[in-house]
Amino acid sequence: MITQDLLVHGLAADDTVRCVAAITTNLVDEACQRHRTAPTAAAALGRSLTGALLMGSGMKDLEKVTVRFRCEGILEGITVEADAYGNVRGYVRNPDAHLGPKPNGKLDVSGILGGGMMYVIREAGFDIGFRPDPYVGSVPIVSGEIAEDFAYYLTKSEQVPSAVSLGVYIEPDPYRVTAAGGFFIQLLPGSDPHTIEIIEEAVRSNPSSTELIKAGLAPGEILDKLIGKLDLKIIGEREVRFHCHCSYERAVNIISCLGRDEVLDMLEKDKGAVMTCHFCSAVYNLDEAALQGILGDLEKVN
């Protein structure tokens, strides 16, 4: 079993096919442990985290992609964010969402998502204060199985025909994610129609991405197995990880932005403040001294 989370990026068929695969077992397990997700919610979150990493694998420095599912099912929603450096974070609105397995034994991810919309926001330079208008695309949720929804978005909204596989395997006792990952295979301009047939047959004839990961294949080996007939060329790889850029300092800044009256109300009523990061569940406690310090800074500004 591969123990390192890794993403591999390649080209095939005279550079007319873009392919990317990732093993994300550790980061998905960390996210699910942090948010204490029920098994079905864990599968939905894990697939989305992997999908965002794969979608953002070709981004440039300072770019990031945010994927949001606003769904009508009991999960209520998913938000994940990936940057150009292999960092990803995310959460589900209802981590307790869970249904019994489908007749085939698989977790009923589509059942907890239901209908709704998928949104993709691409932006650059936000963290350094450069804030051009982001690109926002959206499509209806077509299956709720996550992978099919990513494929539909890429094909319909970004005009890139794509085969997508995303998987999460969960050991029930003790409850841990022991295999997670997936792949994108995308046709670029100039691709031969026969290439499409080769890829479709390879994807159909091979096990799912989760089964390939459980079998111990590395990301490059997964791609080679899927499109080896098309002369795969690996052009890059990077480690990927669950990483949130929240901090105590950011929590202080957020409280400061609420203004003097709100901070004073917190100080008088609660003798402090508690902030929890949605993305990673980290908790930041600001005591009386911290709030008094914020008030002092606000009074200096005014």
N, C-alpha and C positions, 0 to 999 in steps of 0.2 A: 504493500500500500504506500502511495506517495504521501509523505508527511508535510511537504512544503507547499504553500499556496503559490501558484505560479500561473502566469498568462503568457501564451506564445502567439505570435502574429506571423502569418505567412502569406505567400502568393502562389498561385498555380496557373497552369494553362496559359503560358506566355503572359503572365501578369494580368489576366482577365478575370481571375477569381481571387477574391480576398477571403482569407480564412483566419479565424482566431478562436483559440480554445483556452479554457482556464480550469484549474482545480482550485476550489474555494472552500474546502472542507473546514479549515480552521477558522476562517473569518466568519463563515456562516454560523458555525457552532458558537463562536463568541457572541455574535449578535443575538442569537436565540437565547443564550444563557443570560445575557444582560437584560433582555426584555421579558424573560420568563414566558416565552411563547408556548402555547399549546401546540401539539404536533402538526395539525393542519395549518395553523398560522405560521409555524416555523417553516414549513415547506413553501408557502407563499412568499414569505420574507426572503428566504434563501434564494429562490429562483430569481426574484427581483434584484437582489444584490448582485448576483452573477450577471444577469442581463445588463445592468447598468455598467458594470465593469467592461463587459465585452463591447457594448455600444460606444463607450468612451475610450476604447483602446487606441484609437487613432487621433486623439485630441492633442493639441499643442499645449505648451506651457501656459499656465494661468487659465486654461479653459476647464469648464466642468459641465456635467450633464445631470439634470434632476429628472427622475421619472416618478410620476404620481398616478396611482390608480384611485379614482374616486368611484367606489363601487356601492351597489345597492344591497349587497349581502351582509351577513353578520360581521364580516371582517371590517367593514366600513371604509377602509382606505389603506394604502401603502404609499410611503414616500422614501425614496432612496436617492443618494447623491454620490457620484463618482467624479474624481478629478483625473488629471493627465499623469499623475505620478503613481497610480495603482492603489489609491486610497478610496475606500467606500464606507458609507455609513447609511443607516436607514432604520425605519420603524414601521409597525402596523398600528392602526388606531385601536384595534381591539385584539390584544395579544392572547385573549382567552378563546378566540374563535376556533371552534373544532366541530367536526362532524364525523360520523362513523365512516369507515372505508367504503369505497365503491365495490361493486361485485367482483372486480378484478383484483381487489386487495389494495389498490393504491389510495392514497389520501385524497379526499374530495376537495381539492383546492378550488375548482370552479364553483362548487357548492357554497363556499364561504365568501367568494367574491360576488357572484351574481352578475347582473348587468352593470352598466356605467360607462365611464370614459377613461381613456389612458392619455396622459399628457406628458410630453417631453419638452423640457426647457434647456436650451443650450446657451451658455453665456461665458464671457471671458473678462478677466481683470477685476472681478467684483471685490476680491479680498484686498486689493491694493488701491481701491477707491476709483478705479476706472470702470464706469458702468454704462457701456453702450446698451441699446435696447436688445434684450435677449431674443433668440429665435424660439418660438413656441409652436409646437405641432400637437395635434390631437386626433384620435380615432376612437370609435366605439370599442368597448371590450367585446371581442368576438367569440371568445371561448372561456375565458377565466382561468385557463391553464397556464398563463403567463408566457410560456415560450411562443405559442401560437399568436398571442397578442403582440409580442415584440416583432415577430415576423410580419404580421399584418401591418403594423405601423411602418416598418422599414420599407415595405413594398409600396404601400399606398401613400404615405406622407412624404417619405424621402426618395421614392422612386428607385429603390435598390432591392431587386428581388433577392430574398434571403431564406435560407433554411436555418432554423434555430432549434436547439435542444438545450433545455435547462433542467437540472435534476437535483433533488435533495433526498438522501437516504437517512432515516432516523432509526437508531436502535432504541427499542422501547424500554429496556431495563438493563442498566440505567439509561434514562432518556438523554441521548447525545446524538448530534449530527456526526455520522462517521464517513459520509461521502457526499460531496457537493461539487457542482461545476457545470460546464456546458460548452457549447460551441456555436459560432455563427459561420455560415458559408454564404458569401455574397457574390453575385454576378456583377461584374463591372462592364462598362461600355466596350463593345467589340467582342464579347464572348460568343463562342460558337453554340448554336442550338444543341448540337450533339453533346456539349459539355454539360448542359442542364440534365440530360438523360443519364449521363454517367454519375453525376452527383446524386440525383434522386434515387437511382438504384443502389448506390453505396450506402446512403442514409437508411433506406428501407431494409437492406440486408444485414446491417450491423446492429448490435444491441444499443440500448439507450445510453446516453452520456453517463448516467449514474452507474450502470452496469460496467461500462468501460473503466470508470474510475475505481470501482470496487475490485475490478480485475487487476489493478495496479498499473494501468497505463498512464504515462506522463502526457501532458497536453500535446506535445509534438507528435507523440505516438498515436494519439487519438486522431489528429489531423491526417497523419500519414495513412492510417487505416481507412479513413473516409475518402480521401482523394489522392491516394498514392499513385494511382494510374495517371494522374495529371501532372506529374513531376513537381511535387511540392517543394517550395523554397522557403525555409524559415528565415525571416528578416529581423526578428527581434523577440526578446522575452524580458519579462520583468516580474519581480515579486509583487504580490497584491496582498492587501491587509485591510482589516476593519480599523478605521481610524477616525476619530471625531476631533474637531478643532475647538471644542468648547473648553472653557477654563474658568477658574475663579475670577480672573481679571475681566473676562467677557461678562460673567454674571454681574459683577460690580457695575460695568458699563451699562448693562441693560437696566438695572435698578436705577441708575443715575438718570437715564433717559425718561423715566416716569415723572420726574419733576419733584420739586421740593415738597408740595402738599402731600403727594402720595407716599413719599419716603417718610415724612413726619408721621403720617397715619400708621404706617407699618411699625414705626418705632414706639408709638404710644400704645397701640393695641396689642401687637404681637411681640414686642421687644426684640425683633429680629425679622429675618426673611429666609425662606427656603426656595431654591430654584432647582428644578429637575430638567435635565436636557432630554428632549424628546428623542433625539437621535441615538443616544447611548445610555440613557438612564442614570448618568452621573448626577449626584446630588450635591449642591453647593449651599452651605449654611452661612448666612451673614448675621453675626451677632449684633448686639447694641452698639458696640464700639465701631463696627464696620458701617452701620447706618449713620452714626453720628459723624464719621469721617466723610461719608458721601454728602451729608447735609452741609458740612463745613465747606467742601469743595464747591457745591452748588451756590452757596452764599457768596463765595469769592468771585464766582463768575458774574453773579448778579450785582 
